[in-house]
Amino acid sequence: MTGQPAKPWVIALVLVAGLAIIGGGWWFAEQRAAKARETVAIAARMQAIVDEFQKGLPRPYAQGLELQRVEFEGSDLVTTIRSLNRRANPDDPAIGQVAQAEKALMLPLCDQPDVLFLLARGVVIKRRFVDTDGNRFFEISLTSADCTR
């Protein structure tokens, strides 16, 4: 090969390709950083919501019941409500009726912005009723599908 100078269009093509690679790398890095910032912001808001739910716990829930804790179990937000003087009996036919009534009481939560925020992110909100020994009476769930009715 001889020492011929490069043609101007080749130099321009190499410069444009280099700028495209640099710009693309910057754009992808910026997208990853924006996604990370969004994830951190969502996690912080979710924790703030849980912190608000936890204020004043334990506290009375209803006659003979105490709202003891609110915490994440995986992607479920579980509210534990303990009976102060009853033990679970799986044969008790009234439990099903109580569970249905509690489900109906959960539906107004669909009007709360914080609840909708959680549901939109795949969180299932649960109320777990346990007896004095921690045995489960029943558990009910609120999902985003419940709030679209």
VEXKENU-90964 format. One record per atom (N, C-alpha, C): x, y, z; residue number from 1; atom name. Coordinates in steps of 0.1 Angstrom, whole numbers, always signed. Layout:
REM residues N
+-------+-------+-------+------+------+
|    px |    py |    pz | resi | name |
+-------+-------+-------+------+------+
|     X |     Y |     Z |  NUM |   CA |
...
+-------+-------+-------+------+------+
***
This chain:
REM residues 149
+-------+-------+-------+------+------+
|    px |    py |    pz | resi | name |
+-------+-------+-------+------+------+
|    +8 |   -12 |    +0 |    1 |    N |
|    +0 |    +0 |    +0 |    1 |   CA |
|    +9 |   +12 |    +0 |    1 |    C |
|    +4 |   +22 |    -6 |    2 |    N |
|   +11 |   +34 |    -7 |    2 |   CA |
|    +6 |   +44 |    +3 |    2 |    C |
|   +12 |   +54 |    +6 |    3 |    N |
|    +8 |   +64 |   +16 |    3 |   CA |
|    -1 |   +74 |   +11 |    3 |    C |
|   -12 |   +70 |    +5 |    4 |    N |
|   -22 |   +79 |    +0 |    4 |   CA |
|   -31 |   +84 |   +11 |    4 |    C |
|   -34 |   +97 |   +11 |    5 |    N |
|   -43 |  +103 |   +21 |    5 |   CA |
|   -57 |   +97 |   +20 |    5 |    C |
|   -64 |   +95 |   +32 |    6 |    N |
|   -77 |   +90 |   +32 |    6 |   CA |
|   -87 |  +100 |   +25 |    6 |    C |
|   -97 |   +94 |   +19 |    7 |    N |
|  -107 |  +103 |   +13 |    7 |   CA |
|  -115 |  +109 |   +23 |    7 |    C |
|  -119 |  +122 |   +21 |    8 |    N |
|  -127 |  +129 |   +31 |    8 |   CA |
|  -140 |  +122 |   +35 |    8 |    C |
|  -146 |  +115 |   +26 |    9 |    N |
|  -159 |  +108 |   +30 |    9 |   CA |
|  -156 |   +97 |   +40 |    9 |    C |
|  -144 |   +90 |   +39 |   10 |    N |
|  -141 |   +79 |   +48 |   10 |   CA |
|  -139 |   +85 |   +62 |   10 |    C |
|  -132 |   +96 |   +63 |   11 |    N |
|  -129 |  +103 |   +76 |   11 |   CA |
|  -143 |  +107 |   +82 |   11 |    C |
|  -151 |  +113 |   +74 |   12 |    N |
|  -164 |  +117 |   +79 |   12 |   CA |
|  -173 |  +105 |   +84 |   12 |    C |
|  -172 |   +94 |   +77 |   13 |    N |
|  -179 |   +82 |   +80 |   13 |   CA |
|  -174 |   +77 |   +94 |   13 |    C |
|  -161 |   +76 |   +95 |   14 |    N |
|  -155 |   +71 |  +108 |   14 |   CA |
|  -159 |   +81 |  +120 |   14 |    C |
|  -159 |   +94 |  +117 |   15 |    N |
|  -163 |  +103 |  +128 |   15 |   CA |
|  -177 |  +102 |  +132 |   15 |    C |
|  -186 |  +100 |  +122 |   16 |    N |
|  -200 |   +99 |  +125 |   16 |   CA |
|  -203 |   +86 |  +132 |   16 |    C |
|  -196 |   +75 |  +128 |   17 |    N |
|  -198 |   +62 |  +134 |   17 |   CA |
|  -193 |   +63 |  +149 |   17 |    C |
|  -182 |   +69 |  +151 |   18 |    N |
|  -177 |   +71 |  +165 |   18 |   CA |
|  -186 |   +79 |  +173 |   18 |    C |
|  -191 |   +90 |  +168 |   19 |    N |
|  -201 |   +98 |  +176 |   19 |   CA |
|  -214 |   +90 |  +179 |   19 |    C |
|  -218 |   +82 |  +169 |   20 |    N |
|  -230 |   +74 |  +171 |   20 |   CA |
|  -228 |   +64 |  +182 |   20 |    C |
|  -216 |   +58 |  +183 |   21 |    N |
|  -213 |   +48 |  +193 |   21 |   CA |
|  -212 |   +55 |  +207 |   21 |    C |
|  -206 |   +66 |  +207 |   22 |    N |
|  -205 |   +74 |  +220 |   22 |   CA |
|  -218 |   +78 |  +225 |   22 |    C |
|  -226 |   +84 |  +215 |   23 |    N |
|  -240 |   +89 |  +219 |   23 |   CA |
|  -249 |   +77 |  +223 |   23 |    C |
|  -248 |   +66 |  +216 |   24 |    N |
|  -256 |   +54 |  +220 |   24 |   CA |
|  -252 |   +49 |  +234 |   24 |    C |
|  -240 |   +48 |  +236 |   25 |    N |
|  -235 |   +44 |  +250 |   25 |   CA |
|  -240 |   +53 |  +261 |   25 |    C |
|  -239 |   +66 |  +258 |   26 |    N |
|  -244 |   +76 |  +268 |   26 |   CA |
|  -259 |   +74 |  +270 |   26 |    C |
|  -267 |   +73 |  +259 |   27 |    N |
|  -281 |   +72 |  +260 |   27 |   CA |
|  -285 |   +59 |  +268 |   27 |    C |
|  -278 |   +48 |  +265 |   28 |    N |
|  -281 |   +35 |  +273 |   28 |   CA |
|  -278 |   +37 |  +288 |   28 |    C |
|  -267 |   +43 |  +290 |   29 |    N |
|  -263 |   +46 |  +304 |   29 |   CA |
|  -273 |   +55 |  +311 |   29 |    C |
|  -278 |   +65 |  +304 |   30 |    N |
|  -288 |   +74 |  +310 |   30 |   CA |
|  -301 |   +67 |  +313 |   30 |    C |
|  -305 |   +58 |  +304 |   31 |    N |
|  -317 |   +50 |  +305 |   31 |   CA |
|  -316 |   +41 |  +318 |   31 |    C |
|  -305 |   +34 |  +319 |   32 |    N |
|  -303 |   +26 |  +331 |   32 |   CA |
|  -303 |   +34 |  +344 |   32 |    C |
|  -297 |   +45 |  +344 |   33 |    N |
|  -297 |   +54 |  +356 |   33 |   CA |
|  -311 |   +59 |  +359 |   33 |    C |
|  -318 |   +63 |  +349 |   34 |    N |
|  -332 |   +67 |  +351 |   34 |   CA |
|  -341 |   +56 |  +357 |   34 |    C |
|  -339 |   +44 |  +352 |   35 |    N |
|  -347 |   +32 |  +357 |   35 |   CA |
|  -343 |   +30 |  +371 |   35 |    C |
|  -330 |   +31 |  +374 |   36 |    N |
|  -325 |   +29 |  +388 |   36 |   CA |
|  -331 |   +39 |  +397 |   36 |    C |
|  -332 |   +52 |  +393 |   37 |    N |
|  -337 |   +62 |  +401 |   37 |   CA |
|  -352 |   +60 |  +403 |   37 |    C |
|  -359 |   +56 |  +393 |   38 |    N |
|  -373 |   +53 |  +394 |   38 |   CA |
|  -376 |   +41 |  +404 |   38 |    C |
|  -368 |   +31 |  +403 |   39 |    N |
|  -369 |   +19 |  +412 |   39 |   CA |
|  -367 |   +23 |  +427 |   39 |    C |
|  -357 |   +32 |  +429 |   40 |    N |
|  -354 |   +37 |  +443 |   40 |   CA |
|  -366 |   +45 |  +448 |   40 |    C |
|  -371 |   +54 |  +439 |   41 |    N |
|  -382 |   +62 |  +443 |   41 |   CA |
|  -395 |   +54 |  +446 |   41 |    C |
|  -398 |   +44 |  +438 |   42 |    N |
|  -409 |   +35 |  +441 |   42 |   CA |
|  -407 |   +28 |  +454 |   42 |    C |
|  -395 |   +22 |  +456 |   43 |    N |
|  -393 |   +15 |  +469 |   43 |   CA |
|  -394 |   +25 |  +481 |   43 |    C |
|  -390 |   +37 |  +479 |   44 |    N |
|  -391 |   +46 |  +490 |   44 |   CA |
|  -406 |   +50 |  +493 |   44 |    C |
|  -413 |   +51 |  +482 |   45 |    N |
|  -428 |   +55 |  +484 |   45 |   CA |
|  -435 |   +43 |  +491 |   45 |    C |
|  -432 |   +31 |  +486 |   46 |    N |
|  -438 |   +19 |  +492 |   46 |   CA |
|  -435 |   +18 |  +507 |   46 |    C |
|  -422 |   +20 |  +510 |   47 |    N |
|  -419 |   +20 |  +525 |   47 |   CA |
|  -426 |   +31 |  +533 |   47 |    C |
|  -427 |   +42 |  +527 |   48 |    N |
|  -434 |   +53 |  +534 |   48 |   CA |
|  -449 |   +50 |  +536 |   48 |    C |
|  -455 |   +43 |  +526 |   49 |    N |
|  -469 |   +38 |  +528 |   49 |   CA |
|  -470 |   +28 |  +539 |   49 |    C |
|  -461 |   +19 |  +540 |   50 |    N |
|  -460 |    +8 |  +550 |   50 |   CA |
|  -458 |   +15 |  +564 |   50 |    C |
|  -449 |   +25 |  +564 |   51 |    N |
|  -446 |   +32 |  +577 |   51 |   CA |
|  -459 |   +39 |  +582 |   51 |    C |
|  -466 |   +45 |  +573 |   52 |    N |
|  -479 |   +51 |  +576 |   52 |   CA |
|  -489 |   +41 |  +582 |   52 |    C |
|  -490 |   +30 |  +575 |   53 |    N |
|  -499 |   +19 |  +580 |   53 |   CA |
|  -495 |   +14 |  +594 |   53 |    C |
|  -482 |   +14 |  +597 |   54 |    N |
|  -477 |    +9 |  +609 |   54 |   CA |
|  -479 |   +18 |  +621 |   54 |    C |
|  -482 |   +31 |  +619 |   55 |    N |
|  -482 |   +40 |  +629 |   55 |   CA |
|  -493 |   +36 |  +640 |   55 |    C |
|  -489 |   +37 |  +652 |   56 |    N |
|  -498 |   +34 |  +663 |   56 |   CA |
|  -500 |   +19 |  +666 |   56 |    C |
|  -493 |   +10 |  +660 |   57 |    N |
|  -495 |    -4 |  +662 |   57 |   CA |
|  -488 |    -9 |  +674 |   57 |    C |
|  -493 |   -19 |  +681 |   58 |    N |
|  -507 |   -24 |  +679 |   58 |   CA |
|  -518 |   -15 |  +684 |   58 |    C |
|  -530 |   -17 |  +678 |   59 |    N |
|  -541 |    -8 |  +682 |   59 |   CA |
|  -554 |   -17 |  +680 |   59 |    C |
|  -564 |   -13 |  +687 |   60 |    N |
|  -577 |   -20 |  +685 |   60 |   CA |
|  -582 |   -19 |  +671 |   60 |    C |
|  -587 |   -31 |  +666 |   61 |    N |
|  -593 |   -31 |  +653 |   61 |   CA |
|  -608 |   -32 |  +654 |   61 |    C |
|  -613 |   -40 |  +662 |   62 |    N |
|  -628 |   -42 |  +665 |   62 |   CA |
|  -629 |   -48 |  +678 |   62 |    C |
|  -641 |   -50 |  +683 |   63 |    N |
|  -643 |   -57 |  +696 |   63 |   CA |
|  -636 |   -70 |  +697 |   63 |    C |
|  -626 |   -72 |  +706 |   64 |    N |
|  -619 |   -84 |  +707 |   64 |   CA |
|  -608 |   -87 |  +697 |   64 |    C |
|  -605 |   -77 |  +689 |   65 |    N |
|  -595 |   -79 |  +678 |   65 |   CA |
|  -585 |   -67 |  +679 |   65 |    C |
|  -572 |   -70 |  +676 |   66 |    N |
|  -562 |   -61 |  +676 |   66 |   CA |
|  -554 |   -61 |  +663 |   66 |    C |
|  -552 |   -50 |  +657 |   67 |    N |
|  -544 |   -49 |  +645 |   67 |   CA |
|  -529 |   -48 |  +650 |   67 |    C |
|  -522 |   -59 |  +647 |   68 |    N |
|  -508 |   -60 |  +653 |   68 |   CA |
|  -497 |   -55 |  +645 |   68 |    C |
|  -497 |   -59 |  +632 |   69 |    N |
|  -486 |   -55 |  +623 |   69 |   CA |
|  -490 |   -54 |  +609 |   69 |    C |
|  -482 |   -46 |  +601 |   70 |    N |
|  -484 |   -45 |  +587 |   70 |   CA |
|  -470 |   -46 |  +581 |   70 |    C |
|  -468 |   -56 |  +573 |   71 |    N |
|  -454 |   -58 |  +567 |   71 |   CA |
|  -455 |   -65 |  +554 |   71 |    C |
|  -444 |   -64 |  +546 |   72 |    N |
|  -443 |   -71 |  +534 |   72 |   CA |
|  -439 |   -85 |  +536 |   72 |    C |
|  -445 |   -94 |  +529 |   73 |    N |
|  -441 |  -108 |  +529 |   73 |   CA |
|  -440 |  -111 |  +514 |   73 |    C |
|  -427 |  -110 |  +509 |   74 |    N |
|  -425 |  -110 |  +494 |   74 |   CA |
|  -432 |   -98 |  +488 |   74 |    C |
|  -441 |  -101 |  +478 |   75 |    N |
|  -448 |   -89 |  +472 |   75 |   CA |
|  -462 |   -87 |  +478 |   75 |    C |
|  -465 |   -94 |  +489 |   76 |    N |
|  -477 |   -92 |  +496 |   76 |   CA |
|  -476 |   -83 |  +507 |   76 |    C |
|  -485 |   -73 |  +509 |   77 |    N |
|  -485 |   -65 |  +521 |   77 |   CA |
|  -496 |   -71 |  +530 |   77 |    C |
|  -491 |   -76 |  +541 |   78 |    N |
|  -500 |   -84 |  +550 |   78 |   CA |
|  -502 |   -76 |  +563 |   78 |    C |
|  -515 |   -74 |  +566 |   79 |    N |
|  -520 |   -69 |  +579 |   79 |   CA |
|  -524 |   -80 |  +587 |   79 |    C |
|  -518 |   -81 |  +599 |   80 |    N |
|  -522 |   -92 |  +608 |   80 |   CA |
|  -531 |   -87 |  +619 |   80 |    C |
|  -542 |   -93 |  +620 |   81 |    N |
|  -552 |   -89 |  +630 |   81 |   CA |
|  -554 |  -101 |  +640 |   81 |    C |
|  -552 |   -99 |  +652 |   82 |    N |
|  -552 |  -110 |  +662 |   82 |   CA |
|  -565 |  -109 |  +671 |   82 |    C |
|  -571 |  -121 |  +673 |   83 |    N |
|  -582 |  -122 |  +682 |   83 |   CA |
|  -576 |  -122 |  +696 |   83 |    C |
|  -581 |  -115 |  +705 |   84 |    N |
|  -576 |  -114 |  +719 |   84 |   CA |
|  -581 |  -125 |  +728 |   84 |    C |
|  -592 |  -132 |  +724 |   85 |    N |
|  -597 |  -142 |  +733 |   85 |   CA |
|  -603 |  -154 |  +726 |   85 |    C |
|  -602 |  -156 |  +713 |   86 |    N |
|  -607 |  -167 |  +706 |   86 |   CA |
|  -596 |  -176 |  +700 |   86 |    C |
|  -599 |  -188 |  +698 |   87 |    N |
|  -590 |  -197 |  +692 |   87 |   CA |
|  -597 |  -202 |  +678 |   87 |    C |
|  -589 |  -204 |  +669 |   88 |    N |
|  -593 |  -208 |  +655 |   88 |   CA |
|  -600 |  -222 |  +656 |   88 |    C |
|  -611 |  -223 |  +649 |   89 |    N |
|  -618 |  -236 |  +648 |   89 |   CA |
|  -622 |  -238 |  +633 |   89 |    C |
|  -615 |  -247 |  +626 |   90 |    N |
|  -617 |  -248 |  +612 |   90 |   CA |
|  -631 |  -252 |  +608 |   90 |    C |
|  -638 |  -258 |  +618 |   91 |    N |
|  -652 |  -263 |  +615 |   91 |   CA |
|  -663 |  -253 |  +618 |   91 |    C |
|  -659 |  -241 |  +622 |   92 |    N |
|  -669 |  -230 |  +625 |   92 |   CA |
|  -674 |  -225 |  +613 |   92 |    C |
|  -687 |  -227 |  +610 |   93 |    N |
|  -694 |  -222 |  +597 |   93 |   CA |
|  -694 |  -207 |  +597 |   93 |    C |
|  -694 |  -200 |  +608 |   94 |    N |
|  -695 |  -185 |  +608 |   94 |   CA |
|  -682 |  -179 |  +602 |   94 |    C |
|  -671 |  -186 |  +602 |   95 |    N |
|  -658 |  -180 |  +597 |   95 |   CA |
|  -660 |  -176 |  +582 |   95 |    C |
|  -666 |  -184 |  +574 |   96 |    N |
|  -668 |  -180 |  +560 |   96 |   CA |
|  -676 |  -167 |  +558 |   96 |    C |
|  -686 |  -166 |  +567 |   97 |    N |
|  -694 |  -154 |  +566 |   97 |   CA |
|  -686 |  -141 |  +571 |   97 |    C |
|  -678 |  -143 |  +581 |   98 |    N |
|  -670 |  -132 |  +586 |   98 |   CA |
|  -660 |  -128 |  +575 |   98 |    C |
|  -654 |  -138 |  +568 |   99 |    N |
|  -644 |  -136 |  +558 |   99 |   CA |
|  -651 |  -128 |  +546 |   99 |    C |
|  -663 |  -132 |  +543 |  100 |    N |
|  -670 |  -124 |  +532 |  100 |   CA |
|  -672 |  -110 |  +536 |  100 |    C |
|  -676 |  -108 |  +549 |  101 |    N |
|  -679 |   -94 |  +554 |  101 |   CA |
|  -666 |   -86 |  +554 |  101 |    C |
|  -655 |   -92 |  +558 |  102 |    N |
|  -642 |   -85 |  +558 |  102 |   CA |
|  -638 |   -82 |  +544 |  102 |    C |
|  -641 |   -90 |  +534 |  103 |    N |
|  -637 |   -87 |  +520 |  103 |   CA |
|  -645 |   -75 |  +516 |  103 |    C |
|  -658 |   -75 |  +519 |  104 |    N |
|  -666 |   -63 |  +515 |  104 |   CA |
|  -660 |   -50 |  +522 |  104 |    C |
|  -655 |   -51 |  +534 |  105 |    N |
|  -649 |   -40 |  +541 |  105 |   CA |
|  -636 |   -35 |  +534 |  105 |    C |
|  -629 |   -44 |  +527 |  106 |    N |
|  -617 |   -41 |  +521 |  106 |   CA |
|  -619 |   -33 |  +508 |  106 |    C |
|  -630 |   -35 |  +501 |  107 |    N |
|  -632 |   -29 |  +488 |  107 |   CA |
|  -631 |   -14 |  +488 |  107 |    C |
|  -636 |    -7 |  +498 |  108 |    N |
|  -634 |    +8 |  +498 |  108 |   CA |
|  -619 |   +12 |  +498 |  108 |    C |
|  -610 |    +3 |  +501 |  109 |    N |
|  -596 |    +7 |  +500 |  109 |   CA |
|  -592 |   +10 |  +486 |  109 |    C |
|  -600 |    +6 |  +476 |  110 |    N |
|  -597 |    +9 |  +462 |  110 |   CA |
|  -598 |   +24 |  +459 |  110 |    C |
|  -604 |   +31 |  +468 |  111 |    N |
|  -605 |   +46 |  +466 |  111 |   CA |
|  -593 |   +53 |  +472 |  111 |    C |
|  -584 |   +46 |  +478 |  112 |    N |
|  -572 |   +53 |  +484 |  112 |   CA |
|  -560 |   +53 |  +474 |  112 |    C |
|  -555 |   +65 |  +471 |  113 |    N |
|  -544 |   +66 |  +462 |  113 |   CA |
|  -532 |   +57 |  +465 |  113 |    C |
|  -528 |   +56 |  +478 |  114 |    N |
|  -517 |   +48 |  +482 |  114 |   CA |
|  -519 |   +33 |  +479 |  114 |    C |
|  -532 |   +29 |  +481 |  115 |    N |
|  -535 |   +15 |  +479 |  115 |   CA |
|  -534 |   +12 |  +464 |  115 |    C |
|  -540 |   +21 |  +456 |  116 |    N |
|  -539 |   +20 |  +441 |  116 |   CA |
|  -525 |   +20 |  +436 |  116 |    C |
|  -516 |   +28 |  +442 |  117 |    N |
|  -502 |   +28 |  +439 |  117 |   CA |
|  -496 |   +14 |  +441 |  117 |    C |
|  -499 |    +8 |  +452 |  118 |    N |
|  -493 |    -5 |  +455 |  118 |   CA |
|  -499 |   -16 |  +446 |  118 |    C |
|  -512 |   -15 |  +444 |  119 |    N |
|  -518 |   -26 |  +435 |  119 |   CA |
|  -513 |   -25 |  +421 |  119 |    C |
|  -511 |   -12 |  +416 |  120 |    N |
|  -506 |   -10 |  +403 |  120 |   CA |
|  -492 |   -16 |  +401 |  120 |    C |
|  -485 |   -19 |  +412 |  121 |    N |
|  -472 |   -24 |  +411 |  121 |   CA |
|  -471 |   -39 |  +414 |  121 |    C |
|  -483 |   -45 |  +414 |  122 |    N |
|  -484 |   -60 |  +416 |  122 |   CA |
|  -485 |   -64 |  +431 |  122 |    C |
|  -486 |   -55 |  +440 |  123 |    N |
|  -487 |   -58 |  +454 |  123 |   CA |
|  -501 |   -64 |  +456 |  123 |    C |
|  -502 |   -75 |  +464 |  124 |    N |
|  -514 |   -80 |  +469 |  124 |   CA |
|  -516 |   -76 |  +483 |  124 |    C |
|  -527 |   -70 |  +487 |  125 |    N |
|  -529 |   -65 |  +500 |  125 |   CA |
|  -538 |   -76 |  +507 |  125 |    C |
|  -533 |   -81 |  +519 |  126 |    N |
|  -539 |   -91 |  +526 |  126 |   CA |
|  -543 |   -87 |  +540 |  126 |    C |
|  -554 |   -93 |  +545 |  127 |    N |
|  -557 |   -92 |  +559 |  127 |   CA |
|  -557 |  -106 |  +564 |  127 |    C |
|  -549 |  -109 |  +574 |  128 |    N |
|  -548 |  -122 |  +580 |  128 |   CA |
|  -553 |  -121 |  +594 |  128 |    C |
|  -563 |  -129 |  +597 |  129 |    N |
|  -569 |  -130 |  +610 |  129 |   CA |
|  -564 |  -142 |  +617 |  129 |    C |
|  -558 |  -140 |  +629 |  130 |    N |
|  -552 |  -151 |  +636 |  130 |   CA |
|  -558 |  -151 |  +651 |  130 |    C |
|  -557 |  -163 |  +657 |  131 |    N |
|  -562 |  -164 |  +670 |  131 |   CA |
|  -551 |  -161 |  +681 |  131 |    C |
|  -554 |  -163 |  +693 |  132 |    N |
|  -545 |  -159 |  +704 |  132 |   CA |
|  -532 |  -166 |  +703 |  132 |    C |
|  -532 |  -178 |  +697 |  133 |    N |
|  -520 |  -186 |  +695 |  133 |   CA |
|  -512 |  -183 |  +682 |  133 |    C |
|  -518 |  -175 |  +674 |  134 |    N |
|  -512 |  -172 |  +661 |  134 |   CA |
|  -517 |  -181 |  +650 |  134 |    C |
|  -526 |  -190 |  +653 |  135 |    N |
|  -532 |  -199 |  +642 |  135 |   CA |
|  -542 |  -191 |  +634 |  135 |    C |
|  -542 |  -194 |  +621 |  136 |    N |
|  -550 |  -186 |  +612 |  136 |   CA |
|  -565 |  -190 |  +612 |  136 |    C |
|  -573 |  -179 |  +614 |  137 |    N |
|  -588 |  -181 |  +612 |  137 |   CA |
|  -590 |  -181 |  +597 |  137 |    C |
|  -586 |  -170 |  +590 |  138 |    N |
|  -587 |  -169 |  +576 |  138 |   CA |
|  -579 |  -157 |  +571 |  138 |    C |
|  -577 |  -157 |  +558 |  139 |    N |
|  -570 |  -146 |  +552 |  139 |   CA |
|  -577 |  -141 |  +539 |  139 |    C |
|  -578 |  -129 |  +537 |  140 |    N |
|  -585 |  -123 |  +525 |  140 |   CA |
|  -575 |  -114 |  +518 |  140 |    C |
|  -577 |  -113 |  +505 |  141 |    N |
|  -568 |  -105 |  +497 |  141 |   CA |
|  -576 |   -95 |  +488 |  141 |    C |
|  -568 |   -84 |  +486 |  142 |    N |
|  -573 |   -74 |  +477 |  142 |   CA |
|  -563 |   -72 |  +466 |  142 |    C |
|  -567 |   -74 |  +453 |  143 |    N |
|  -558 |   -73 |  +442 |  143 |   CA |
|  -563 |   -62 |  +433 |  143 |    C |
|  -555 |   -59 |  +423 |  144 |    N |
|  -559 |   -48 |  +413 |  144 |   CA |
|  -572 |   -52 |  +406 |  144 |    C |
|  -574 |   -65 |  +404 |  145 |    N |
|  -586 |   -69 |  +397 |  145 |   CA |
|  -599 |   -66 |  +406 |  145 |    C |
|  -597 |   -67 |  +419 |  146 |    N |
|  -609 |   -63 |  +428 |  146 |   CA |
|  -612 |   -49 |  +426 |  146 |    C |
|  -603 |   -40 |  +423 |  147 |    N |
|  -605 |   -26 |  +423 |  147 |   CA |
|  -610 |   -21 |  +409 |  147 |    C |
|  -610 |   -30 |  +399 |  148 |    N |
|  -614 |   -26 |  +385 |  148 |   CA |
|  -629 |   -29 |  +383 |  148 |    C |
|  -635 |   -35 |  +393 |  149 |    N |
|  -649 |   -38 |  +392 |  149 |   CA |
|  -658 |   -26 |  +393 |  149 |    C |
+-------+-------+-------+------+------+
***
